[in-house]
Amino acid sequence: MHDYTIGLMSGTSLDGADGVLVDFSGDTLRVVATASQPFTEAFRAELLALNTPSHNELHRAALAGNELAAVYAQVVADLVQQASAQGITASQISAIGAHGQTVRHQPRQTAAGPANAAYTLQLNNPSLLAELTGLDVVADFRSRDVAAGGQGAPLVPAFHQGVFDRPDAHVAVLNLGGISNLSLLPPSGSSLPVLGFDCGPGNALMDAWCLQCTGQPFDAGGTWAKSGQLIPALLASLLDEPYFSLPIPKSTGRDLFSLAWLAEKLQPFSNERPQDIQNTLTELTVCACTSGVSSYGKKSKELIVCGGGAFNLHLLQRLQAGLPWLRVSTSDERGLPPLQVEAAAFAWLARQMLKRQPGNLPGVTGAVGLRVLGALYPA
């Protein structure tokens, strides 16, 4: 008996939508199909603009949700076509887990903060996605955790635990999307809790600077950053952000680490070479991530990197240099390619919702208890 669920993810890197069809019937999950669809430059620019207050944003956000649903539907169509070639019919797919596109993330900063001031917002139109695909859709995964006093993020540590933990060692898992998040996994079977939190910027600021200066959407392999030199005063200014010193649980997004935040930080350094600024932005991501591991995951023997940043060889080398006591590798070595991990996590979360089983870890998000996450939009 097979157990198929689709997971869709479009993250803070704003590069496009990734999708996987996952079979959960075995002892370990099996990805049976993958697909992706890039965002157009115009759509990417609109999503980026919607991360900050702007003119007529309610109308524009609704239209963006419709466009995202259309992109998601194309990814699903590609997955269903691949599945059909393997003898898997659409009727065998239980649901689509569709995360949506985060444009605001404002959880409570402290447990004593006002509950009615906390929210998280992901653009999507799951009703339209169900209509376009003919499949059940599970969406809006973060809001219930926020309603229960949690951060609503990160939600992937429970999935990471099921896929990447080891019986003999502590393991750290670092997702390098637009924002970086860390899962700290105790040995399987241990009574110790899983920890997880957002470290800070991942690729978002590096990608933005690279695009502005070179016209390329990202620094392939980190070669441009590697050609530059560190600017210590700029790094100190970047790290002088209160978020980095907040205790866990904590989460963040482009609300804080925005282009406006970066522009303000760069004002005193307008005469510096662009490649030196790129090198320093890379080091900011390295410092945020290594500090998280050093503070909460010193027992870790392995750091597994996933997300788009896993392809930045310079960044991986700098992470290894900053964490010499553990081994840095990518999720490829554990059987799940870096660009499939988050989409697979939302397939798992959708399946959890259909089974009415919790998807959050209160020790990670700070929620008052376990909660079933997501809302169902039937086909």
C-alpha positions in Angstrom: 0.0 0.0 0.0 1.5 3.3 -1.1 1.1 6.6 0.7 1.6 9.5 -1.7 1.6 13.2 -0.8 2.8 16.3 -2.8 4.8 19.0 -1.1 5.3 22.5 -2.6 7.7 25.2 -1.3 8.5 28.7 -2.4 10.9 30.2 0.1 12.4 33.5 1.0 14.9 33.3 -1.8 12.0 34.1 -4.2 13.5 32.1 -7.0 10.6 29.9 -7.8 8.5 26.9 -6.6 9.9 23.4 -5.9 7.7 20.4 -5.7 8.1 16.7 -4.7 5.8 13.7 -4.8 6.7 11.6 -1.7 5.9 8.0 -0.9 5.7 7.7 2.9 4.7 4.0 2.9 8.1 2.5 3.7 10.4 2.8 6.7 12.0 5.8 5.0 10.4 8.3 2.7 10.9 8.0 -1.0 10.8 10.9 -3.5 9.2 9.5 -6.6 9.0 12.7 -8.7 10.4 16.2 -8.6 9.6 19.4 -10.4 10.3 23.1 -10.2 9.0 26.3 -11.9 11.0 29.6 -11.8 9.3 32.9 -11.0 9.3 35.5 -13.7 11.4 38.6 -12.9 8.2 40.7 -12.7 6.6 38.2 -10.3 9.7 38.0 -8.2 9.9 41.8 -8.0 6.2 42.0 -7.0 6.7 39.4 -4.2 9.7 41.3 -2.9 7.8 44.6 -2.9 4.9 43.0 -1.0 7.3 42.2 1.9 7.0 45.9 2.8 4.0 48.2 3.1 3.1 49.7 -0.3 0.3 51.1 -2.5 -2.9 49.0 -2.9 -1.1 46.0 -1.4 -4.3 44.1 -0.4 -5.4 44.0 -4.1 -1.9 43.2 -5.3 -1.4 40.5 -2.6 -4.6 38.8 -3.7 -3.5 38.8 -7.4 -0.1 37.5 -6.3 -1.8 34.7 -4.5 -3.7 33.7 -7.6 -0.5 33.8 -9.7 1.4 31.7 -7.2 -1.5 29.1 -7.2 -1.1 29.0 -11.0 2.7 28.4 -10.7 2.0 25.7 -8.1 -0.5 24.1 -10.4 2.1 23.8 -13.1 4.5 22.1 -10.7 1.7 19.7 -9.7 0.9 19.0 -13.3 4.6 18.1 -13.9 4.6 15.8 -10.9 1.4 14.1 -11.8 2.7 13.5 -15.4 5.9 11.9 -14.0 3.8 9.8 -11.6 1.6 8.6 -14.4 4.7 7.3 -16.2 5.4 5.2 -13.1 1.8 3.9 -13.0 0.7 6.2 -10.2 -2.7 7.9 -10.7 -3.7 11.3 -9.4 -6.5 9.5 -7.4 -3.7 7.8 -5.3 -2.3 11.2 -4.2 -3.8 12.1 -0.8 -3.2 15.8 -0.9 -0.9 18.7 -1.8 0.9 20.5 1.0 1.3 24.1 -0.2 3.3 26.4 2.1 2.6 29.7 0.2 4.9 32.7 0.0 5.7 34.4 3.3 5.4 38.2 3.0 4.9 39.1 6.7 6.1 37.2 9.8 5.3 38.9 13.1 5.1 36.4 16.0 5.2 37.4 19.6 8.7 38.6 20.4 8.3 37.3 24.0 5.9 35.0 25.8 4.5 38.1 27.6 3.8 39.9 24.4 0.2 40.6 23.3 -1.3 37.6 21.6 -3.6 39.8 19.4 -0.5 41.5 17.9 1.0 38.3 16.5 0.5 36.9 13.0 2.1 35.3 10.0 1.0 35.8 6.4 1.7 33.5 3.5 0.3 34.6 0.1 -1.5 31.7 -1.6 -4.9 30.8 -3.0 -5.4 27.1 -1.9 -9.0 27.1 -3.1 -7.8 28.0 -6.6 -5.0 25.4 -6.4 -7.6 22.7 -5.5 -9.7 23.8 -8.4 -6.8 23.8 -10.9 -5.4 20.5 -9.8 -8.4 18.5 -8.7 -6.5 17.5 -5.5 -7.1 18.2 -1.9 -4.8 21.0 -0.6 -3.5 21.6 2.9 -2.2 25.1 3.5 -1.7 27.8 6.2 0.6 25.7 8.3 2.1 28.4 10.5 -1.0 30.3 11.9 -2.2 27.7 14.4 1.2 27.5 16.1 1.3 31.3 16.3 -2.2 31.3 17.7 -0.9 28.9 20.4 1.8 31.4 21.4 4.5 30.0 19.2 6.7 31.5 16.6 5.1 29.5 13.7 8.7 28.8 12.6 10.7 26.9 11.9 8.4 24.0 11.3 10.9 21.6 9.7 12.8 20.4 12.8 10.3 17.6 13.4 10.7 16.4 9.8 14.5 16.7 10.1 14.4 14.5 13.1 12.6 11.8 11.3 15.0 11.9 8.3 18.4 13.0 9.6 18.8 11.9 13.2 21.4 9.3 14.2 21.3 6.8 17.1 24.9 7.5 17.9 25.4 11.3 17.7 23.9 14.7 17.9 23.2 16.2 14.5 22.7 19.7 13.3 20.7 20.5 10.2 21.1 23.9 8.5 18.6 25.1 5.9 20.2 27.9 3.9 17.3 29.5 2.1 16.7 33.3 2.0 16.7 33.0 5.8 18.8 30.4 7.5 17.3 28.0 10.1 18.9 25.4 12.3 17.6 22.1 13.7 19.5 20.5 16.5 18.7 16.8 16.8 19.7 14.7 19.8 20.5 11.0 19.2 17.4 9.0 18.2 15.6 7.5 21.2 17.0 10.2 23.5 14.9 12.0 26.0 16.6 15.3 25.1 14.5 17.8 23.2 14.9 18.9 19.6 15.8 22.5 19.2 15.3 24.8 16.3 15.3 28.5 15.3 16.0 31.0 12.6 19.7 32.1 12.7 19.2 35.2 10.5 20.0 35.9 6.9 20.8 33.0 4.6 21.0 33.8 0.9 18.7 36.8 0.8 21.2 39.6 1.3 24.0 37.9 -0.7 21.6 37.3 -3.6 20.3 40.9 -3.5 23.7 42.4 -3.6 24.9 40.1 -6.3 21.9 40.9 -8.5 22.4 44.6 -7.9 26.1 44.6 -8.8 26.4 41.9 -11.4 23.0 41.3 -12.8 23.2 37.6 -11.7 20.5 36.3 -9.3 23.1 34.6 -7.1 26.8 34.2 -6.6 27.4 30.8 -8.2 29.6 28.7 -6.0 30.5 31.8 -3.9 33.3 32.6 -6.4 32.6 36.3 -6.4 32.6 36.5 -2.6 35.8 34.4 -2.4 37.5 37.0 -4.7 36.8 39.7 -2.2 38.2 40.6 1.3 36.4 40.9 4.6 35.5 44.4 5.8 35.7 44.0 9.6 33.9 47.3 10.4 31.0 46.4 8.1 30.7 42.9 9.6 30.6 44.4 13.1 27.8 46.8 12.0 25.8 44.0 10.4 26.1 41.9 13.5 25.0 44.8 15.7 21.4 43.7 15.2 19.4 42.9 18.4 17.9 39.8 16.8 21.2 37.9 16.9 21.3 38.2 20.7 17.7 37.2 21.3 17.3 33.8 23.2 15.4 31.0 21.5 12.7 30.4 20.5 12.9 33.0 17.8 12.2 33.4 14.1 12.6 36.2 11.5 12.2 37.0 7.9 12.5 39.7 5.2 10.4 41.9 7.5 13.7 42.5 9.4 16.5 41.6 7.0 15.2 43.6 4.1 16.9 45.6 1.4 16.2 48.7 3.3 18.0 47.3 6.4 20.9 46.4 4.1 21.0 49.8 2.4 21.1 51.6 5.8 24.0 49.4 7.0 25.9 50.0 3.7 25.7 53.8 3.8 29.0 54.4 5.6 30.7 51.9 3.2 29.8 53.3 -0.2 33.5 53.4 -1.3 34.2 49.8 -0.6 34.6 47.3 -3.5 31.4 45.4 -4.3 33.2 42.0 -4.1 34.4 42.9 -0.6 30.9 43.7 0.5 29.8 40.3 -1.0 32.5 38.6 1.0 31.3 40.3 4.2 27.7 39.5 3.6 28.7 35.9 3.2 30.6 36.1 6.5 27.5 37.5 8.1 25.5 34.4 7.2 28.4 32.2 8.4 28.6 34.1 11.8 24.9 33.9 12.3 24.9 30.1 11.7 28.0 29.2 13.5 27.0 31.2 16.5 23.7 29.3 16.6 25.5 25.9 16.6 28.1 27.1 19.1 25.5 28.4 21.5 23.0 25.5 21.4 24.6 22.6 19.4 28.1 22.2 20.7 27.6 18.4 21.0 26.8 18.1 17.3 29.2 15.8 15.4 27.7 16.6 11.9 26.2 19.7 10.2 23.9 18.7 7.3 23.3 21.6 5.0 20.3 21.9 2.7 18.6 24.6 0.7 20.1 26.7 -2.2 23.0 27.7 0.0 24.2 24.1 -0.1 25.6 24.9 -3.5 27.7 27.8 -2.3 31.1 26.1 -1.9 32.8 29.1 -0.4 30.0 29.4 2.2 30.4 25.7 3.1 34.1 26.1 3.4 33.6 29.1 5.8 31.1 27.1 7.8 33.6 24.3 8.2 36.3 26.7 9.2 34.0 28.2 11.9 32.9 24.8 13.2 36.2 22.7 13.2 34.9 20.1 15.6 32.2 18.8 13.4 31.9 17.6 9.8 30.0 19.8 7.3 28.2 17.9 4.5 25.1 18.4 2.4 21.8 16.5 2.6 22.7 14.7 -0.6 24.9 12.4 1.5 21.8 11.4 3.5 19.7 10.6 0.4 17.7 13.8 0.1 19.0 16.5 -2.3 19.2 20.0 -0.8 16.5 21.5 -3.0 14.0 18.7 -2.1 14.2 18.9 1.7 11.8 21.7 2.4 9.2 20.6 -0.1 9.3 17.1 1.3 8.8 18.6 4.8 5.6 20.3 3.7 4.4 17.0 2.2 5.0 15.5 5.6 3.2 18.3 7.4 0.2 17.9 5.0 0.1 14.2 5.8 0.3 15.0 9.5 -2.7 17.2 9.2 -4.7 14.6 7.3 -3.9 12.1 10.0 -4.9 14.8 12.7 -1.4 14.4 14.2 0.7 17.4 15.5 3.2 19.1 13.2 4.9 21.4 15.6 7.4 21.0 18.3 6.6 23.3 21.3 10.2 23.2 22.4 11.2 24.7 19.0 8.4 27.3 18.4 7.5 28.1 22.0 3.8 27.2 21.5 1.9 26.1 24.6 1.5 22.6 23.3 1.3 20.2 20.3 -1.0 21.3 17.6 -2.4 20.0 14.3 -1.2 22.5 11.7 -2.8 23.5 8.4 -6.3 23.9 6.9 -7.9 21.6 4.4 -9.3 22.8 1.0 -11.0 19.8 -0.5 -10.9 19.2 -4.3 
